[in-house]
Amino acid sequence: MPDIPKDEALDSSIALKSEGYEFVANRCRRFGSEIFAARLLGESFYCMRGPDAARMFYEPDRMTRSGALPTFVLHLLQDEGSVATLDGAAHRCRKAMFLEMMSEARLDELAGFVRDDLLEQLQGLAGLGPVALHDVFRHVLTRSACRWAGIELSTEELAELADEFGAMIEEAGNPGPMNWIARGRRKKAEAMIRRIVSEVRSGNVAADPDRALGIVTSHRDLSGQLMDEDVCTVELLNVVRPIFAVARYLVFLMAALRDHPELRPRLAAESDYRRAFVQEVRRLTPFFPVVAGIARHGFDWQGHSFEAGDRFLLDLYGTTHHEAVWPRADEFLPDRFLSGPGDAYSLIPQGGGDHFANHRCPGEWATIRIMEAMLAAMVREVDYDVPPQDLSVDLSAFPTLPKSGFLAAIGAVHPPQ
């Protein structure tokens, strides 16, 4: 078995920053290998792409996420004490709390909230000229997510929360002063949610036991203890913030609609085709670039031996664009998903493997439902025009977005009677 290739740069962090989403795949092609070693942010990593690498990475209990992410990323997104930092039985216990929220009935309800809030928002924008739909989607999703979670906030608080979520996501990949400012904004969001958690715990606010607020504040860990208020706050943000982040997927979905107007009649008529369209948007969208893990124990894989403590990066974007896995990988072909949802180790824009056994994002199901609801509304119930604009995407930015945020001029909204 040949040795694992190594990127010879003393530290490849600058190259990672400049190449962005394509960093791992570029080197895999150069080395003719699905795994290579590199030094990033002063640490040694094995960087990988492809379904075989995903199967290795997502073997239950093989990797820990604790300490795998740089603190400037962790503190803006999942944060200390969250489900993402747990392993083994503790992780499965906490993960069950999130999975409890993902019943078919609750997902249908969330999709309905998003559709209704979107149509209401767009109705108010009709005739006002071009608006950036990314901003519209962010505020709609914040409102819908909080309503669905049972978190009651004023209109002003919802707007503030949306702005804080935006800063948290946009600066997560950028160490330095802007990241520090965004951490301060996260503290404001935490204070807003912690106040509600405290009111529930003190008995001054009744929380619906079937909604996220009630589920999180009543969840007990493996020892039978209630989570403390700080952890409840972190996990409630980890319910609402990922729903907010779906706004980025929605912008790429709108761009795909613009590029493929011939598909609109079929999308309006066929729910199965809407699901396939959504899956192809998710496959192609630059969303999470990579996931990181640290080996909990030594293991062998494809003739190579790895030790406890070895660090790994799995290229999500490179796997969903892998030319050997996806025929005509760079083309938008929704029909490829009409026969099924895709393999759990090749369609991994939000992580791979089994939702119940490891760290695959439980919010993936909510993402798909939200995208389907928005797509159905936009092709059946909303008239809009797309003016000329710059929809270029900078793949060196983590996270990225079409430059214009997708401008659209809303005409009429026709909700069904």
MILUM-752994 format. One line per 8 residues: number of its first residue (from 1); for each residue x, y, z of N, C-alpha, C, CB. Coordinates in steps of 0.05 Angstrom, whole numbers. Glycine has a CB too. Layout:
<pts>
NUM = X:Y:Z:X:Y:Z:X:Y:Z:X:Y:Z | ...
</pts>
This chain:
<pts>
1 = 17:-24:0:0:0:0:18:25:0:-19:0:25 | 14:43:-19:31:68:-20:26:84:5:24:84:-45 | 47:100:12:44:118:35:23:139:29:71:131:41 | 11:150:50:-8:172:46:7:197:37:-24:178:73 | -1:209:15:13:233:5:11:256:26:1:243:-21 | 30:274:25:31:296:43:34:322:28:54:292:64 | 18:342:36:21:369:26:46:380:39:-4:387:32 | 66:387:22:92:394:32:94:422:44:112:392:10
9 = 73:439:43:74:465:55:77:463:85:48:481:48 | 93:481:97:96:481:126:70:483:140:115:504:134 | 52:499:129:24:501:139:7:509:116:22:521:163 | -15:494:111:-32:499:87:-55:517:93:-41:473:76 | -55:531:116:-78:547:124:-84:569:103:-74:559:151 | -63:581:93:-67:603:73:-80:591:48:-41:617:66 | -71:568:39:-82:555:16:-111:547:21:-66:530:8 | -117:538:45:-145:531:52:-163:556:50:-147:519:80
17 = -152:578:59:-168:603:58:-172:613:30:-153:625:74 | -152:609:13:-154:620:-15:-170:601:-33:-127:624:-26 | -167:574:-28:-181:555:-45:-209:547:-34:-165:530:-48 | -213:551:-8:-239:548:4:-250:520:0:-258:567:-7 | -274:519:-10:-289:493:-12:-274:473:-30:-316:498:-24 | -256:482:-47:-242:464:-65:-215:454:-56:-239:477:-92 | -207:463:-32:-180:457:-22:-174:427:-21:-177:468:6 | -192:411:-9:-186:382:-6:-187:369:-33:-206:369:14
25 = -208:374:-49:-212:360:-74:-189:367:-93:-238:368:-87 | -180:392:-93:-157:399:-110:-133:382:-105:-150:429:-107 | -127:376:-80:-103:360:-73:-108:330:-77:-95:365:-44 | -133:321:-72:-139:293:-78:-134:287:-108:-168:287:-71 | -142:306:-125:-137:302:-154:-107:303:-160:-152:323:-171 | -93:322:-148:-65:325:-153:-49:301:-144:-54:350:-138 | -56:290:-121:-41:267:-110:-51:240:-121:-43:267:-80 | -75:240:-134:-87:215:-142:-94:198:-119:-68:200:-161
33 = -103:210:-97:-109:196:-73:-134:209:-59:-85:196:-54 | -150:193:-46:-173:203:-32:-167:211:-4:-195:182:-31 | -141:210:4:-132:219:30:-104:230:28:-133:196:51 | -99:251:42:-72:263:43:-68:276:70:-66:283:19 | -43:281:77:-37:294:102:-30:323:97:-14:279:117 | -38:340:116:-31:369:113:-30:381:141:-52:384:95 | -17:403:143:-16:418:168:-33:443:165:14:426:176 | -52:446:184:-72:468:183:-74:480:211:-99:458:173
41 = -72:506:212:-74:520:238:-56:508:259:-103:520:248 | -32:499:250:-12:489:268:-17:460:277:-12:505:292 | -37:446:266:-43:419:273:-40:401:248:-71:416:286 | -33:376:252:-32:356:230:-59:343:226:-10:335:235 | -68:342:201:-94:330:194:-90:310:171:-114:353:186 | -107:290:171:-112:274:148:-138:285:134:-115:243:155 | -135:294:109:-157:306:95:-167:285:74:-149:332:80 | -194:281:73:-205:259:57:-230:269:42:-211:235:75
49 = -237:254:22:-263:257:9:-273:230:-1:-261:278:-15 | -299:229:-8:-310:205:-20:-326:188:-1:-289:189:-32 | -343:170:-12:-360:153:5:-344:134:23:-378:137:-12 | -322:123:14:-307:105:31:-296:120:55:-284:92:15 | -286:144:50:-275:161:73:-298:168:92:-262:186:62 | -322:173:81:-344:180:98:-352:156:115:-368:189:81 | -352:132:104:-358:108:120:-338:105:143:-359:83:102 | -313:109:136:-293:107:157:-297:128:179:-265:110:145
57 = -302:153:171:-304:175:189:-329:172:208:-306:202:174 | -351:162:196:-376:160:211:-380:133:224:-399:166:193 | -360:116:225:-362:91:241:-369:99:269:-336:74:240 | -392:89:280:-400:98:307:-378:96:328:-424:81:316 | -375:117:343:-356:119:365:-327:119:357:-361:96:384 | -322:122:331:-294:123:322:-281:151:326:-292:115:292 | -296:172:321:-286:199:323:-299:214:346:-290:214:296 | -284:232:358:-296:252:375:-296:279:362:-281:253:403
65 = -317:294:366:-317:322:356:-305:341:377:-346:330:349 | -303:332:402:-293:349:423:-264:357:417:-295:334:450 | -259:382:414:-232:392:409:-225:391:379:-213:377:424 | -243:382:362:-236:379:334:-239:405:319:-254:358:321 | -258:421:326:-262:447:312:-246:469:326:-292:455:312 | -235:488:311:-222:511:324:-242:525:341:-211:530:302 | -233:537:363:-252:550:382:-267:573:369:-237:559:406 | -254:586:349:-268:609:337:-292:600:320:-248:625:319
73 = -292:575:312:-316:563:298:-335:553:319:-307:541:278 | -326:537:337:-343:524:357:-359:544:373:-327:507:376 | -347:566:382:-360:585:399:-382:601:385:-340:603:412 | -380:603:359:-401:617:344:-424:598:336:-389:630:319 | -418:573:332:-438:555:323:-448:537:345:-428:538:299 | -439:512:347:-450:493:366:-445:502:395:-439:465:362 | -422:510:402:-413:521:428:-407:498:447:-434:539:439 | -394:505:469:-386:487:490:-411:474:503:-368:501:511
81 = -408:448:509:-430:435:523:-453:425:505:-442:452:543 | -451:431:478:-472:423:460:-470:393:453:-471:440:435 | -491:384:439:-491:356:430:-467:349:413:-517:350:415 | -457:369:397:-435:364:379:-409:358:394:-431:388:361 | -407:364:419:-382:360:434:-383:334:451:-377:383:452 | -405:319:449:-409:295:465:-402:270:449:-437:293:476 | -396:248:463:-390:223:450:-405:200:463:-359:218:451 | -407:178:449:-417:153:460:-446:155:470:-400:144:482
89 = -451:143:493:-478:142:504:-488:170:511:-478:125:529 | -470:188:520:-479:215:527:-489:229:502:-456:231:540 | -475:225:479:-484:237:454:-510:226:445:-463:233:432 | -513:200:447:-538:187:437:-562:196:454:-536:157:438 | -558:199:480:-579:209:498:-587:237:490:-570:209:527 | -568:255:486:-574:283:478:-586:284:450:-549:300:480 | -575:267:432:-585:267:404:-614:259:403:-568:248:387 | -622:240:421:-650:232:422:-669:255:428:-654:210:443
97 = -659:275:443:-675:298:449:-682:313:423:-660:317:468 | -662:316:405:-667:330:380:-684:313:361:-640:336:366 | -679:287:361:-695:270:343:-724:270:351:-684:242:343 | -730:274:377:-758:275:386:-773:297:372:-758:278:416 | -759:318:365:-772:341:352:-779:336:322:-755:366:354 | -768:315:311:-769:311:282:-790:291:273:-742:302:272 | -812:289:286:-834:272:278:-846:283:252:-856:270:300 | -860:266:237:-872:275:212:-892:298:217:-887:251:199
105 = -907:296:239:-927:317:244:-913:343:250:-944:309:268 | -891:343:265:-877:368:272:-863:379:247:-857:363:294 | -852:362:230:-839:372:206:-860:384:187:-824:349:192 | -883:371:185:-905:383:169:-913:411:180:-929:364:168 | -914:413:206:-922:438:218:-901:459:212:-925:434:249 | -876:453:215:-855:472:209:-856:482:180:-827:460:214 | -860:463:161:-862:470:133:-886:489:129:-865:446:116 | -908:483:142:-932:501:140:-926:529:151:-955:488:154
113 = -913:530:173:-906:557:185:-889:573:165:-891:553:212 | -869:559:153:-851:573:135:-866:583:110:-828:555:126 | -883:566:99:-899:574:76:-917:598:82:-916:551:66 | -931:597:104:-950:619:111:-934:645:117:-967:611:136 | -912:643:132:-897:667:138:-884:678:113:-876:660:159 | -875:661:95:-863:671:71:-883:686:53:-851:647:55 | -907:674:50:-927:687:33:-936:713:45:-951:668:29 | -938:714:71:-946:739:84:-925:761:80:-950:735:114
121 = -899:753:83:-877:772:79:-876:781:50:-851:759:87 | -879:763:31:-877:771:3:-901:788:-6:-875:746:-14 | -924:783:6:-947:799:-1:-942:828:7:-972:789:14 | -928:832:29:-922:860:38:-901:873:20:-913:860:66 | -886:857:5:-865:868:-12:-874:870:-41:-840:850:-11 | -898:862:-48:-907:862:-75:-908:891:-86:-935:849:-78 | -897:895:-109:-898:921:-122:-877:941:-113:-924:932:-119 | -859:933:-95:-840:951:-83:-813:951:-98:-836:945:-54
129 = -810:935:-119:-785:933:-133:-768:911:-122:-770:959:-131 | -743:908:-133:-726:886:-126:-718:886:-96:-701:886:-143 | -719:863:-84:-710:859:-56:-691:835:-56:-735:854:-37 | -673:835:-37:-654:812:-33:-668:790:-18:-628:821:-19 | -674:768:-31:-690:747:-19:-675:733:4:-697:726:-39 | -648:735:4:-634:723:27:-642:736:53:-604:725:23 | -645:763:53:-654:777:77:-682:769:84:-651:807:73 | -699:767:64:-727:759:69:-728:732:81:-744:760:42
137 = -714:713:69:-714:685:79:-704:684:108:-697:667:61 | -683:699:115:-672:698:142:-693:707:162:-647:716:144 | -707:728:157:-727:737:176:-751:719:177:-736:766:169 | -760:708:155:-782:689:155:-774:664:171:-789:680:126 | -750:654:167:-742:629:181:-738:634:211:-717:618:169 | -728:657:218:-726:663:247:-753:663:260:-712:690:252 | -772:676:248:-799:677:259:-812:649:260:-817:696:242 | -810:634:237:-822:608:236:-809:589:256:-820:596:208
145 = -782:590:258:-768:572:276:-775:576:305:-738:575:272 | -777:602:313:-784:608:341:-813:600:347:-780:637:347 | -830:605:328:-858:597:332:-860:567:335:-876:607:308 | -846:552:318:-847:523:318:-834:512:344:-832:512:294 | -813:525:354:-800:516:378:-814:524:404:-772:528:379 | -835:541:402:-849:550:425:-836:573:440:-852:527:444 | -818:588:426:-803:610:437:-818:636:429:-773:610:428 | -830:650:448:-845:674:442:-827:698:445:-870:676:460
153 = -824:713:422:-808:738:422:-824:759:408:-781:733:408 | -818:784:414:-831:806:400:-820:809:372:-827:833:416 | -833:825:356:-824:830:329:-796:842:329:-843:849:314 | -791:860:347:-764:872:349:-743:852:358:-765:896:369 | -750:834:377:-731:814:386:-725:794:363:-742:799:410 | -746:787:348:-741:768:325:-722:781:305:-768:761:312 | -725:806:299:-707:820:280:-679:821:291:-717:848:274 | -676:826:317:-650:827:330:-637:799:329:-652:837:359
161 = -653:778:335:-642:751:335:-633:743:307:-664:732:345 | -648:751:286:-640:745:259:-613:758:252:-661:754:239 | -609:782:260:-584:796:255:-561:782:270:-586:825:263 | -566:774:295:-545:760:310:-538:733:298:-554:757:339 | -559:718:289:-553:693:276:-537:698:251:-579:678:269 | -543:718:236:-529:724:212:-499:729:217:-540:749:198 | -493:745:238:-465:750:245:-451:725:254:-464:771:267 | -465:708:269:-453:683:279:-445:665:256:-472:669:297
169 = -462:662:236:-457:644:214:-436:656:195:-482:638:198 | -439:682:189:-421:694:169:-392:696:179:-431:721:162 | -388:698:205:-360:701:215:-349:676:227:-360:723:237 | -363:653:225:-354:629:237:-327:619:225:-375:607:234 | -323:625:200:-298:616:187:-276:636:187:-304:607:160 | -279:658:201:-260:680:200:-249:687:227:-274:705:187 | -225:677:234:-213:685:260:-206:714:259:-189:667:266 | -207:727:282:-199:755:283:-220:773:294:-191:765:256
177 = -218:799:291:-235:818:304:-265:815:298:-227:846:297 | -272:809:273:-300:806:266:-312:782:279:-304:804:235 | -296:761:283:-305:737:297:-311:744:326:-284:714:295 | -293:760:338:-297:768:366:-323:785:369:-273:784:376 | -328:802:350:-352:818:351:-377:800:349:-353:840:328 | -375:780:331:-398:762:327:-402:745:353:-393:743:303 | -381:739:367:-384:724:392:-399:742:412:-356:716:404 | -394:767:412:-409:785:429:-439:786:421:-398:814:427
185 = -444:784:396:-472:783:387:-485:757:395:-474:787:356 | -469:735:395:-480:710:404:-488:712:434:-460:687:400 | -472:726:449:-479:730:478:-506:743:481:-457:746:492 | -512:762:464:-538:775:465:-561:756:459:-539:799:446 | -556:739:439:-576:719:432:-580:699:455:-568:703:406 | -558:691:467:-560:673:490:-575:685:513:-532:665:500 | -571:711:518:-585:725:540:-615:725:535:-574:753:544 | -622:729:510:-651:729:502:-664:702:508:-654:737:473
193 = -650:681:500:-661:654:503:-659:645:532:-647:634:484 | -637:652:545:-634:643:573:-656:655:591:-607:651:584 | -665:679:585:-686:691:600:-711:674:599:-692:720:590 | -717:664:575:-741:647:571:-738:620:585:-747:643:541 | -714:609:583:-708:584:597:-712:587:628:-679:574:591 | -702:609:638:-705:614:667:-734:617:675:-690:640:675 | -750:630:658:-778:633:664:-793:606:664:-791:652:643 | -785:589:646:-797:562:645:-789:546:670:-788:546:620
201 = -763:547:677:-753:531:700:-765:542:726:-723:532:701 | -771:568:728:-782:579:752:-812:575:754:-776:609:754 | -824:565:732:-853:560:732:-869:584:724:-862:551:759 | -856:606:716:-871:630:708:-881:629:679:-854:654:711 | -870:611:663:-878:607:635:-883:577:631:-857:618:615 | -906:571:619:-912:543:613:-901:536:586:-943:537:615 | -886:515:583:-874:506:558:-889:482:548:-844:501:561 | -898:483:523:-911:460:510:-892:437:510:-921:467:481
209 = -899:414:522:-880:391:524:-873:379:497:-891:370:542 | -889:385:476:-884:374:449:-867:393:432:-910:368:436 | -860:416:442:-844:435:427:-816:437:438:-857:463:426 | -798:448:422:-769:447:429:-765:459:457:-753:462:409 | -778:482:463:-774:494:489:-780:475:512:-791:520:492 | -803:461:510:-810:442:531:-792:417:531:-839:434:527 | -785:408:507:-769:384:505:-741:389:517:-766:375:476 | -729:412:510:-702:417:519:-701:423:549:-690:441:503
217 = -720:439:558:-719:447:587:-726:424:605:-737:470:592 | -738:402:595:-745:379:611:-727:355:606:-774:372:607 | -708:358:588:-691:335:581:-673:328:605:-675:341:556 | -669:302:609:-651:292:630:-628:277:617:-667:274:650 | -604:280:629:-581:267:618:-580:238:628:-555:282:627 | -558:224:623:-556:196:630:-558:191:660:-529:185:620 | -551:211:676:-553:207:705:-580:215:716:-531:224:719 | -598:223:698:-625:231:706:-627:260:715:-633:214:729
225 = -606:275:710:-607:304:718:-616:321:695:-579:312:727 | -632:342:702:-639:362:683:-614:377:674:-659:382:694 | -613:385:648:-591:401:638:-592:428:652:-591:404:607 | -568:440:657:-569:467:669:-578:488:648:-541:474:680 | -584:511:658:-597:531:641:-578:540:618:-605:556:657 | -552:541:623:-534:548:602:-534:528:579:-505:551:613 | -535:502:586:-535:482:565:-562:482:550:-530:454:577 | -584:486:565:-610:489:552:-610:512:532:-632:494:573
233 = -598:534:539:-596:557:522:-580:550:496:-583:581:536 | -557:538:500:-541:530:477:-556:512:458:-515:516:487 | -570:492:469:-584:473:452:-609:485:439:-592:448:468 | -622:504:452:-645:517:439:-635:534:415:-660:535:459 | -612:547:419:-600:561:396:-592:542:374:-575:577:405 | -585:517:382:-578:497:362:-602:484:349:-561:476:375 | -626:491:358:-650:484:344:-657:506:324:-674:480:364 | -657:531:333:-667:553:317:-646:562:296:-674:576:335
241 = -621:565:304:-600:575:286:-597:558:260:-573:577:300 | -597:531:262:-595:516:237:-619:520:218:-592:487:243 | -643:525:229:-666:531:212:-661:557:198:-692:531:229 | -652:577:213:-644:603:201:-625:599:178:-633:621:222 | -605:581:182:-584:577:162:-594:566:136:-563:559:173 | -618:554:136:-630:544:111:-635:566:91:-656:529:117 | -635:591:100:-638:613:81:-617:612:59:-635:640:96 | -593:603:65:-573:600:44:-580:580:23:-546:593:57
249 = -591:557:32:-600:537:13:-623:549:-5:-610:512:27 | -640:565:7:-663:576:-7:-653:595:-29:-682:590:11 | -632:609:-25:-621:627:-45:-610:611:-69:-599:645:-33 | -596:589:-63:-586:572:-84:-609:558:-99:-566:552:-73 | -630:552:-85:-653:541:-98:-666:561:-117:-674:532:-76 | -668:586:-109:-679:606:-127:-661:610:-151:-682:633:-112 | -635:608:-148:-616:610:-170:-620:587:-190:-587:611:-161 | -625:563:-179:-630:540:-196:-656:543:-211:-630:514:-180
257 = -677:554:-198:-702:560:-212:-698:579:-235:-723:571:-192 | -682:600:-230:-677:619:-251:-663:606:-275:-660:642:-241 | -644:588:-269:-628:576:-290:-643:554:-305:-603:565:-279 | -665:544:-294:-679:521:-306:-709:527:-307:-674:495:-291 | -718:548:-321:-746:555:-322:-763:533:-335:-750:581:-337 | -751:517:-352:-766:496:-365:-777:475:-346:-748:482:-386 | -766:474:-321:-775:454:-302:-799:464:-285:-752:447:-284 | -806:489:-287:-827:500:-270:-854:485:-272:-831:529:-276
265 = -864:479:-296:-890:465:-297:-889:438:-282:-898:460:-326 | -867:424:-285:-865:398:-272:-863:402:-242:-842:382:-283 | -848:422:-233:-845:428:-205:-871:436:-192:-824:449:-200 | -888:450:-207:-914:458:-196:-933:435:-193:-926:479:-215 | -929:414:-210:-949:392:-210:-940:368:-194:-954:384:-238 | -914:363:-191:-905:337:-180:-888:341:-154:-888:323:-201 | -899:331:-132:-885:333:-107:-859:316:-107:-903:324:-84 | -859:293:-121:-835:277:-122:-813:291:-137:-841:250:-136
273 = -820:306:-157:-800:321:-172:-790:345:-156:-811:331:-199 | -807:357:-140:-797:378:-122:-776:367:-103:-820:391:-106 | -781:343:-92:-762:331:-74:-736:325:-88:-773:304:-62 | -737:316:-113:-712:310:-128:-697:336:-134:-719:296:-154 | -712:357:-141:-700:384:-146:-686:394:-121:-721:404:-155 | -699:392:-98:-687:400:-73:-662:385:-67:-707:397:-50 | -662:359:-71:-638:343:-65:-615:350:-84:-644:313:-69 | -621:357:-109:-599:365:-127:-588:392:-119:-609:365:-156
281 = -605:410:-110:-596:436:-99:-578:431:-75:-619:455:-92 | -586:414:-57:-570:408:-33:-543:396:-41:-585:389:-14 | -543:378:-61:-518:365:-70:-498:386:-80:-524:345:-91 | -508:405:-95:-490:424:-109:-483:448:-92:-502:433:-134 | -499:455:-73:-495:480:-57:-470:478:-40:-520:486:-40 | -453:499:-41:-432:501:-21:-442:509:6:-410:520:-31 | -447:490:23:-459:495:50:-437:490:70:-484:477:55 | -438:469:86:-415:461:103:-392:452:85:-423:439:124
289 = -368:463:88:-346:453:71:-335:426:80:-324:474:70 | -329:424:106:-317:400:117:-327:395:145:-285:403:118 | -323:371:155:-327:365:184:-301:354:195:-351:345:188 | -296:359:220:-271:351:233:-276:330:255:-256:375:244 | -257:313:259:-259:293:280:-231:285:290:-275:268:271 | -230:274:314:-205:264:326:-210:235:333:-197:281:350 | -191:218:325:-194:189:330:-194:184:360:-172:173:316 | -214:169:369:-216:162:397:-198:138:404:-245:155:405
297 = -191:122:384:-174:99:389:-160:92:362:-190:74:400 | -140:76:363:-126:68:339:-144:50:321:-100:54:345 | -140:51:295:-155:33:277:-139:31:250:-184:44:272 | -146:12:234:-135:8:208:-156:14:187:-124:-21:204 | -148:25:165:-166:31:142:-150:31:116:-180:59:147 | -160:15:98:-148:13:71:-118:10:72:-155:38:55 | -108:-8:90:-80:-14:92:-63:6:107:-69:-16:65 | -76:26:119:-62:46:135:-70:44:164:-68:75:124
305 = -51:49:182:-57:48:210:-57:77:221:-36:32:225 | -78:82:237:-81:108:250:-81:105:280:-107:123:240 | -73:126:294:-71:125:323:-92:143:336:-43:134:331 | -97:137:362:-114:154:378:-102:182:378:-118:143:407 | -120:202:374:-110:229:373:-105:240:346:-85:232:389 | -104:223:325:-101:233:298:-125:250:290:-97:210:278 | -120:271:275:-141:290:267:-149:285:238:-132:319:271 | -175:288:232:-185:283:206:-204:305:197:-200:256:205
313 = -203:311:171:-222:329:158:-236:313:136:-208:355:147 | -262:312:137:-277:299:115:-289:321:98:-299:280:126 | -284:320:72:-293:340:53:-322:334:45:-274:341:28 | -341:348:56:-369:345:49:-374:355:21:-387:359:69 | -365:379:15:-370:391:-11:-356:375:-33:-359:420:-12 | -332:366:-28:-318:350:-49:-331:323:-53:-289:347:-40 | -343:312:-33:-356:286:-36:-382:289:-52:-362:274:-9 | -397:310:-47:-422:314:-62:-417:323:-91:-440:334:-48
321 = -392:331:-97:-385:339:-124:-365:319:-137:-372:367:-124 | -362:296:-124:-341:277:-133:-347:266:-161:-339:254:-112 | -329:270:-179:-334:262:-207:-335:232:-211:-312:274:-224 | -323:216:-193:-325:187:-195:-350:176:-182:-300:174:-183 | -364:192:-167:-388:184:-152:-413:193:-166:-387:194:-123 | -413:217:-176:-436:230:-188:-431:234:-218:-443:257:-174 | -444:218:-235:-441:223:-264:-449:252:-271:-459:203:-280 | -432:264:-288:-436:292:-296:-440:309:-271:-461:295:-315
329 = -420:307:-253:-423:317:-226:-428:347:-224:-398:311:-211 | -419:363:-243:-422:392:-242:-448:401:-256:-398:405:-255 | -464:383:-266:-489:390:-280:-512:388:-260:-493:373:-305 | -532:405:-265:-556:404:-248:-576:385:-260:-569:433:-246 | -579:361:-248:-595:339:-259:-613:328:-237:-577:317:-271 | -636:340:-232:-653:330:-210:-663:301:-215:-677:348:-208 | -665:293:-240:-675:266:-245:-658:244:-232:-676:261:-275 | -633:250:-225:-616:230:-213:-627:221:-185:-588:241:-209
337 = -645:238:-174:-656:231:-147:-685:220:-149:-656:256:-130 | -695:215:-172:-723:205:-174:-724:176:-165:-733:207:-203 | -702:162:-165:-702:134:-157:-696:130:-127:-682:118:-173 | -690:152:-113:-684:150:-84:-670:174:-74:-668:124:-79 | -665:175:-48:-654:199:-35:-624:201:-36:-662:199:-6 | -610:181:-47:-581:182:-47:-569:167:-24:-572:211:-47 | -545:158:-28:-531:142:-8:-523:159:16:-506:129:-20 | -524:147:40:-518:161:65:-489:169:68:-526:145:89
345 = -472:160:50:-444:167:51:-434:181:26:-427:141:54 | -452:187:7:-445:202:-17:-460:228:-18:-450:186:-42 | -486:228:-10:-501:253:-8:-499:263:21:-531:250:-17 | -478:279:27:-472:285:55:-468:316:59:-447:271:64 | -486:332:48:-482:361:52:-485:370:81:-501:377:35 | -499:354:97:-502:360:126:-492:337:143:-531:366:132 | -472:323:133:-461:301:147:-470:274:136:-467:303:177 | -456:252:144:-463:226:133:-469:206:155:-440:216:117
353 = -475:182:145:-481:160:164:-510:159:173:-463:161:187 | -514:148:196:-541:144:207:-547:166:227:-543:116:221 | -571:178:224:-579:200:241:-580:191:271:-606:211:233 | -586:166:276:-590:157:303:-564:148:316:-610:134:304 | -544:139:300:-521:127:311:-497:146:314:-513:104:294 | -497:168:299:-473:185:301:-481:215:298:-453:177:279 | -463:231:288:-466:260:288:-480:271:264:-439:273:292 | -492:255:247:-506:266:224:-528:285:234:-519:244:206
361 = -530:309:221:-548:330:230:-577:321:230:-544:355:213 | -591:322:253:-620:315:253:-637:336:239:-630:311:281 | -626:360:236:-640:381:222:-642:378:192:-628:408:229 | -628:357:182:-629:352:153:-658:348:143:-612:328:146 | -674:334:158:-702:329:150:-717:355:150:-716:309:170 | -712:373:169:-726:399:170:-717:415:146:-720:413:196 | -691:414:139:-681:429:116:-696:421:91:-651:424:112 | -699:396:86:-712:386:62:-741:395:61:-711:355:60
369 = -755:393:84:-784:401:84:-787:431:79:-796:393:111 | -769:447:91:-771:476:88:-766:483:58:-750:490:105 | -746:470:46:-740:476:18:-763:468:0:-714:462:10 | -775:445:6:-798:436:-11:-821:455:-8:-806:408:-2 | -827:465:16:-849:483:21:-844:509:6:-853:488:50 | -820:520:8:-814:545:-6:-815:542:-36:-787:555:3 | -804:520:-46:-805:515:-75:-833:513:-85:-790:489:-81 | -850:499:-71:-878:496:-80:-892:524:-80:-894:477:-61
377 = -887:540:-60:-899:567:-59:-889:584:-82:-893:580:-32 | -863:583:-88:-852:601:-108:-861:594:-136:-822:601:-106 | -866:568:-142:-874:560:-169:-904:560:-172:-863:533:-176 | -919:560:-151:-948:559:-153:-963:583:-144:-958:536:-138 | -952:599:-126:-967:620:-113:-955:648:-114:-972:613:-85 | -931:651:-126:-918:677:-126:-910:684:-154:-894:677:-107 | -917:708:-163:-907:719:-188:-883:737:-181:-929:735:-203 | -862:734:-195:-838:751:-190:-821:753:-215:-822:740:-166
385 = -806:774:-216:-786:778:-238:-758:778:-226:-792:804:-253 | -739:768:-241:-711:767:-233:-696:787:-250:-699:738:-235 | -687:810:-238:-672:830:-253:-643:820:-258:-672:857:-239 | -629:833:-276:-600:826:-279:-586:831:-253:-588:843:-302 | -567:814:-246:-553:816:-221:-528:798:-221:-571:808:-197 | -511:802:-201:-487:786:-199:-492:762:-181:-463:803:-188 | -495:738:-194:-500:714:-179:-474:697:-176:-522:698:-192 | -451:710:-180:-426:695:-177:-422:686:-149:-402:712:-186
393 = -409:664:-145:-405:651:-119:-375:649:-114:-418:623:-117 | -366:660:-91:-338:659:-84:-333:635:-66:-330:685:-68 | -320:614:-78:-316:589:-63:-294:591:-43:-310:567:-83 | -280:614:-41:-260:618:-20:-272:628:6:-238:637:-29 | -298:635:5:-311:646:29:-326:624:44:-331:669:21 | -322:622:70:-337:603:87:-355:619:106:-317:585:103 | -381:616:105:-397:604:83:-399:623:60:-425:595:93 | -410:613:38:-412:630:14:-441:633:5:-395:619:-9
401 = -445:651:-14:-472:658:-23:-469:672:-50:-487:676:-2 | -489:669:-68:-488:687:-92:-486:716:-83:-514:682:-109 | -469:731:-98:-462:757:-88:-485:776:-84:-443:770:-109 | -506:774:-100:-529:792:-98:-548:785:-76:-543:794:-124 | -545:760:-65:-565:751:-46:-592:744:-59:-570:771:-24 | -592:743:-85:-614:738:-103:-636:759:-101:-626:711:-96 | -635:778:-120:-655:799:-122:-679:789:-138:-643:824:-136 | -703:796:-128:-728:790:-142:-748:813:-137:-739:763:-133
409 = -763:819:-158:-785:838:-155:-811:823:-153:-786:858:-179 | -824:825:-130:-848:809:-124:-872:823:-138:-853:806:-94 | -887:807:-153:-911:818:-166:-935:812:-149:-915:806:-194 | -949:791:-155:-973:784:-139:-968:758:-125:-998:782:-158 | -982:755:-102:-982:730:-87:-1009:719:-87:-972:735:-57 | -1012:693:-94:-1037:680:-98:-1040:656:-80:-1041:672:-127 | -1044:660:-54:-1047:637:-36:-1073:622:-43:-1048:645:-6 | -1073:595:-42:-1098:581:-49:-1120:587:-30:-1092:550:-50
417 = -1144:587:-40:-1168:592:-23:-1175:568:-7:-1191:602:-40
</pts>
